[in-house]
Amino acid sequence: MTKITVGDGVYIITEIRREAPPVPAVPRRKGFVVLLLALLGVGLFNVWLSGVYIRTGYRVSSALEEKRTLMMQKDVLRTEMLALKSPSRIDAIARTELGMVDPRMEGVIR
């Protein structure tokens, strides 16, 4: 504020207003942006890794179930094979279906 004397004790008061200083723009903080992008990248990687983990778990579970099924089939086939290799079954098929008989002594070549 300025006082200016104009005459016999008369003063003019002038007020000089200055413009408000411009609000400084927020400086670009490259470190903040880089940190934000790094956190975003880590978050996306974590989500992707969780998906991979879940898919792998399903594959392992599926493979274990298939293994159990194949082991059961193996046991059934082994039992069937032992039944088919049974000497009494082979003897019965040889005598009834193929007409085989026990060898006679006169038929043995010395």
C-alpha positions as CSV (number, residue, x, y, z in Angstrom):
1,M,0.0,0.0,0.0
2,T,1.3,3.4,-0.9
3,K,0.4,6.9,0.5
4,I,0.6,9.8,-1.8
5,T,0.3,13.3,-0.5
6,V,-1.9,15.4,-2.9
7,G,-2.4,18.6,-1.0
8,D,-2.9,20.0,2.5
9,G,-2.9,16.8,4.4
10,V,-4.9,14.9,1.8
11,Y,-3.6,11.6,1.1
12,I,-4.4,9.2,-1.6
13,I,-3.9,5.7,-0.7
14,T,-3.2,3.5,-3.6
15,E,-3.1,-0.1,-3.4
16,I,-0.9,-2.0,-5.8
17,R,-2.1,-5.5,-6.3
18,R,0.3,-8.0,-7.5
19,E,-1.0,-11.0,-9.4
20,A,-1.0,-14.1,-7.4
21,P,1.9,-16.2,-8.2
22,P,1.0,-18.9,-10.6
23,V,0.5,-22.3,-9.0
24,P,3.4,-24.3,-9.9
25,A,2.6,-27.4,-11.9
26,V,3.3,-30.6,-10.1
27,P,6.7,-31.7,-11.3
28,R,6.7,-34.9,-13.2
29,R,8.2,-37.4,-10.9
30,K,9.7,-40.0,-13.1
31,G,10.5,-42.1,-10.1
32,F,6.9,-42.3,-9.0
33,V,5.8,-43.3,-12.5
34,V,8.5,-45.9,-12.8
35,L,7.5,-47.3,-9.4
36,L,3.8,-47.3,-10.3
37,L,4.6,-49.2,-13.5
38,A,6.8,-51.6,-11.7
39,L,4.1,-52.3,-9.1
40,L,1.6,-52.8,-11.9
41,G,4.0,-55.2,-13.7
42,V,4.6,-57.2,-10.5
43,G,0.8,-57.4,-9.9
44,L,0.1,-58.6,-13.4
45,F,2.9,-61.1,-13.1
46,N,1.5,-62.4,-9.8
47,V,-2.0,-62.8,-11.4
48,W,-0.5,-64.7,-14.3
49,L,1.6,-66.9,-12.0
50,S,-1.4,-67.8,-10.0
51,G,-3.2,-68.8,-13.1
52,V,-0.3,-71.0,-14.2
53,Y,-0.2,-72.5,-10.7
54,I,-3.9,-73.4,-10.8
55,R,-3.8,-74.8,-14.3
56,T,-0.8,-76.9,-13.3
57,G,-2.7,-78.2,-10.3
58,Y,-5.6,-79.3,-12.5
59,R,-3.2,-81.0,-14.9
60,V,-1.5,-82.9,-12.0
61,S,-4.9,-83.9,-10.6
62,S,-6.0,-85.1,-14.0
63,A,-2.8,-87.1,-14.5
64,L,-3.1,-88.7,-11.0
65,E,-6.7,-89.7,-11.8
66,E,-5.7,-91.2,-15.1
67,K,-2.9,-93.1,-13.3
68,R,-5.4,-94.5,-10.8
69,T,-7.7,-95.6,-13.7
70,L,-4.8,-97.2,-15.6
71,M,-3.6,-99.1,-12.5
72,M,-7.1,-100.5,-12.0
73,Q,-7.2,-101.6,-15.6
74,K,-3.8,-103.1,-15.2
75,D,-4.9,-105.1,-12.2
76,V,-8.1,-106.3,-14.1
77,L,-6.0,-107.3,-17.1
78,R,-3.4,-109.1,-15.0
79,T,-6.2,-111.1,-13.3
80,E,-7.7,-111.9,-16.7
81,M,-4.3,-113.0,-18.0
82,L,-3.7,-115.3,-15.0
83,A,-7.1,-116.8,-15.5
84,L,-6.4,-117.4,-19.2
85,K,-3.0,-119.0,-18.5
86,S,-4.5,-121.4,-16.0
87,P,-3.2,-124.9,-16.7
88,S,-6.6,-126.4,-15.9
89,R,-8.3,-124.1,-18.4
90,I,-5.7,-124.9,-21.1
91,D,-6.1,-128.6,-20.5
92,A,-9.9,-128.4,-20.8
93,I,-9.7,-126.4,-24.1
94,A,-7.1,-128.9,-25.5
95,R,-9.3,-131.9,-24.6
96,T,-12.7,-130.6,-25.6
97,E,-12.2,-128.1,-28.5
98,L,-9.0,-129.5,-30.0
99,G,-9.5,-133.2,-29.3
100,M,-6.1,-133.7,-27.8
101,V,-5.4,-136.8,-25.6
102,D,-2.6,-137.8,-23.2
103,P,0.4,-139.3,-25.1
104,R,0.6,-143.2,-25.2
105,M,3.8,-145.0,-24.7
106,E,3.7,-146.7,-28.0
107,G,3.5,-143.3,-29.8
108,V,6.7,-142.0,-28.1
109,I,9.7,-142.2,-30.4
110,R,12.9,-143.2,-28.7
